[in-house]
Amino acid sequence: MNIVRNEGIYGLYKGFSASFYSSIVAGYFYFLVYKGIKTSMKDSLQPKTAKMNAFIYALASVCAECLSMLMYYPLELIRVRFLTMNNYYQYQTVSDAFAKIVREDSIPGLYRGVITYSMAYLGQYTLQMTAFELYMDFVLRQVGAVRFKQRE
């Protein structure tokens, strides 16, 4: 209610455009890289066990997340600043925030806090993708390749 009272309904949507852009761009890039790494590793290693598959899925996820974070994190930083400290930073738009950060701290300023953020995010996302892929492998074994492709 304080946000609505002080800033109006618009205050509830601060940081929305940064979240929107980062989700689309980084999400697309993540899955593109993830699938490429996963497919390449499975083709070259020909895994025979669930443990080896889990290793491939986890490694592909970590690699894809680290690469996509190069695009995603600056927008996440801006989103959080919009939501929590915009009274201090006074950003007007996402592009204004980029310009101010680069002008004041150069490019490394866009990645302030990335290590702490990635430690929490990377582990959670890697576990999620690995569990999902192992479940898909299980379903594939249960229903067969033809039926799996029909329902995929």
C-alpha positions as a Python dict, from the first residue, in 0.01 Angstrom:
ca = {
    (1, 'M'): (0, 0, 0),
    (2, 'N'): (291, 236, 69),
    (3, 'I'): (417, 194, -286),
    (4, 'V'): (74, 261, -435),
    (5, 'R'): (20, 557, -202),
    (6, 'N'): (361, 714, -272),
    (7, 'E'): (418, 623, -637),
    (8, 'G'): (83, 513, -771),
    (9, 'I'): (7, 188, -949),
    (10, 'Y'): (319, 243, -1165),
    (11, 'G'): (537, 181, -859),
    (12, 'L'): (430, -183, -857),
    (13, 'Y'): (581, -233, -1201),
    (14, 'K'): (924, -81, -1148),
    (15, 'G'): (1186, -306, -1299),
    (16, 'F'): (933, -493, -1513),
    (17, 'S'): (1097, -404, -1845),
    (18, 'A'): (1439, -516, -1718),
    (19, 'S'): (1290, -849, -1608),
    (20, 'F'): (1106, -887, -1937),
    (21, 'Y'): (1413, -821, -2153),
    (22, 'S'): (1643, -1038, -1945),
    (23, 'S'): (1399, -1329, -1934),
    (24, 'I'): (1350, -1337, -2308),
    (25, 'V'): (1708, -1283, -2419),
    (26, 'A'): (1886, -1484, -2153),
    (27, 'G'): (1625, -1762, -2153),
    (28, 'Y'): (1652, -1812, -2526),
    (29, 'F'): (2031, -1801, -2516),
    (30, 'Y'): (2046, -2038, -2216),
    (31, 'F'): (1837, -2309, -2379),
    (32, 'L'): (2014, -2272, -2713),
    (33, 'V'): (2357, -2315, -2551),
    (34, 'Y'): (2235, -2582, -2308),
    (35, 'K'): (2089, -2800, -2581),
    (36, 'G'): (2399, -2757, -2799),
    (37, 'I'): (2639, -2853, -2520),
    (38, 'K'): (2419, -3140, -2400),
    (39, 'T'): (2377, -3284, -2750),
    (40, 'S'): (2745, -3249, -2833),
    (41, 'M'): (2855, -3415, -2509),
    (42, 'K'): (2605, -3700, -2543),
    (43, 'D'): (2714, -3762, -2902),
    (44, 'S'): (3084, -3765, -2818),
    (45, 'L'): (3072, -3947, -2482),
    (46, 'Q'): (2788, -4194, -2555),
    (47, 'P'): (2688, -4222, -2188),
    (48, 'K'): (2574, -4563, -2067),
    (49, 'T'): (2466, -4483, -1711),
    (50, 'A'): (2226, -4243, -1542),
    (51, 'K'): (2522, -4099, -1347),
    (52, 'M'): (2704, -4012, -1667),
    (53, 'N'): (2388, -3855, -1810),
    (54, 'A'): (2344, -3657, -1488),
    (55, 'F'): (2703, -3534, -1516),
    (56, 'I'): (2644, -3424, -1876),
    (57, 'Y'): (2318, -3245, -1788),
    (58, 'A'): (2472, -3070, -1489),
    (59, 'L'): (2783, -2961, -1678),
    (60, 'A'): (2580, -2838, -1976),
    (61, 'S'): (2357, -2643, -1740),
    (62, 'V'): (2648, -2481, -1555),
    (63, 'C'): (2818, -2382, -1881),
    (64, 'A'): (2499, -2245, -2033),
    (65, 'E'): (2410, -2055, -1717),
    (66, 'C'): (2754, -1897, -1687),
    (67, 'L'): (2743, -1780, -2048),
    (68, 'S'): (2384, -1656, -2032),
    (69, 'M'): (2454, -1475, -1706),
    (70, 'L'): (2684, -1243, -1900),
    (71, 'M'): (2368, -1107, -2065),
    (72, 'Y'): (2120, -1167, -1786),
    (73, 'Y'): (2295, -1032, -1480),
    (74, 'P'): (2323, -663, -1572),
    (75, 'L'): (1947, -656, -1629),
    (76, 'E'): (1890, -840, -1301),
    (77, 'L'): (2108, -586, -1120),
    (78, 'I'): (1907, -302, -1271),
    (79, 'R'): (1576, -472, -1187),
    (80, 'V'): (1673, -514, -823),
    (81, 'R'): (1794, -155, -800),
    (82, 'F'): (1470, -32, -956),
    (83, 'L'): (1270, -226, -700),
    (84, 'T'): (1473, -165, -387),
    (85, 'M'): (1690, 146, -421),
    (86, 'N'): (1566, 362, -704),
    (87, 'N'): (1521, 650, -462),
    (88, 'Y'): (1903, 644, -434),
    (89, 'Y'): (1996, 566, -796),
    (90, 'Q'): (1718, 768, -964),
    (91, 'Y'): (1707, 559, -1282),
    (92, 'Q'): (1445, 671, -1532),
    (93, 'T'): (1457, 376, -1773),
    (94, 'V'): (1659, 60, -1830),
    (95, 'S'): (1883, 237, -2081),
    (96, 'D'): (1932, 526, -1836),
    (97, 'A'): (2038, 275, -1571),
    (98, 'F'): (2289, 113, -1809),
    (99, 'A'): (2435, 450, -1901),
    (100, 'K'): (2468, 564, -1539),
    (101, 'I'): (2629, 240, -1423),
    (102, 'V'): (2880, 233, -1710),
    (103, 'R'): (2958, 605, -1670),
    (104, 'E'): (3019, 571, -1294),
    (105, 'D'): (3175, 222, -1266),
    (106, 'S'): (3255, 120, -1628),
    (107, 'I'): (3162, -229, -1750),
    (108, 'P'): (3260, -412, -1427),
    (109, 'G'): (2991, -210, -1251),
    (110, 'L'): (2730, -405, -1446),
    (111, 'Y'): (2853, -722, -1275),
    (112, 'R'): (2875, -600, -916),
    (113, 'G'): (2752, -887, -697),
    (114, 'V'): (2749, -1146, -976),
    (115, 'I'): (2951, -1404, -782),
    (116, 'T'): (2716, -1403, -483),
    (117, 'Y'): (2412, -1410, -710),
    (118, 'S'): (2549, -1693, -924),
    (119, 'M'): (2633, -1913, -626),
    (120, 'A'): (2267, -1924, -526),
    (121, 'Y'): (2115, -1923, -872),
    (122, 'L'): (2356, -2158, -1047),
    (123, 'G'): (2315, -2445, -801),
    (124, 'Q'): (1937, -2424, -799),
    (125, 'Y'): (1905, -2407, -1177),
    (126, 'T'): (2158, -2684, -1236),
    (127, 'L'): (1973, -2918, -1000),
    (128, 'Q'): (1642, -2829, -1163),
    (129, 'M'): (1764, -2899, -1517),
    (130, 'T'): (1945, -3217, -1419),
    (131, 'A'): (1639, -3354, -1240),
    (132, 'F'): (1416, -3262, -1534),
    (133, 'E'): (1644, -3430, -1788),
    (134, 'L'): (1681, -3745, -1578),
    (135, 'Y'): (1303, -3761, -1548),
    (136, 'M'): (1269, -3725, -1927),
    (137, 'D'): (1520, -4010, -1969),
    (138, 'F'): (1307, -4222, -1734),
    (139, 'V'): (988, -4142, -1929),
    (140, 'L'): (1165, -4222, -2257),
    (141, 'R'): (1266, -4564, -2125),
    (142, 'Q'): (911, -4629, -2001),
    (143, 'V'): (712, -4533, -2312),
    (144, 'G'): (966, -4593, -2591),
    (145, 'A'): (1119, -4352, -2840),
    (146, 'V'): (832, -4339, -3091),
    (147, 'R'): (562, -4269, -2836),
    (148, 'F'): (790, -4024, -2653),
    (149, 'K'): (849, -3820, -2971),
    (150, 'Q'): (474, -3811, -3039),
    (151, 'R'): (406, -3664, -2696),
    (152, 'E'): (720, -3457, -2647),
}
